[in-house]
Amino acid sequence: MVRPSRDSPGSAELLRRGFAPVLVIAVRPADRLAVTGPPATPGVHIRPAEADDLETAVGLELELQRYDAQFGSVTLREGAEETITADLSKQLGRENPTLWIAELYGRPLGMVRVQFPGDTAWIRGRVAAEKVGYLSSLAVAEQARSSGVGTALAAHAHQVFDECGTDAVLLHHALANPRSTPFWYAQGYRPLWTYWQRRPAVP
């Protein structure tokens, strides 16, 4: 069940019936003032992903999905690595990049994936905006967390969206994730739609 995030009446009844909020679509309006680019993060260099980055990108995406699986928003299935590899390989070396790698002092330790307005028809109706971008995923290796890599990647993605005239950016995040929820709202996102789920009781 998907409900407007700020439509609080009825939430108590859903809780009484065994539902719980699990996943959120969050929105960030375009920041037209960021015309000079995001501030630099010391030691972090962001570049478009290349063919040689495939193994790194797959590893980061798998690490992200394993972490999110703890909170019920992702289910890792057999063959997940092969599926992720095939998906990411299509995004490497594009003339208009959709996948970027973040290097921290020369080591590739983060990545961000985006979808531009021409590819977001599947989710565009969730927000009252004409040109909608989607931030598919942002992953930072465990050893690089709290180093500024994630913030630098988010700022880079937002700058790219602004440069192509995007009106708003959407993303999904696991509501119970203690890292992603505060992170994304610190980047200017706000909850828009909340997915409520009721799971069968475990005997």
Secondary structure by P-SEA (a helix, b strand, c coil): cccccccccaaaaaaaacccccccbbbbcccccccccccccccbbbbcccccaaaaaaaaaaaaaaaaccccccccccaaaaaaaaaaaaacccccccbbbbbcccccccccccccccccccccccccccbbbbbccccccccccccaaaaaaaaaaaaaaaaacccccccccccccccaaaaaaaacccccbbbbbbbcccc
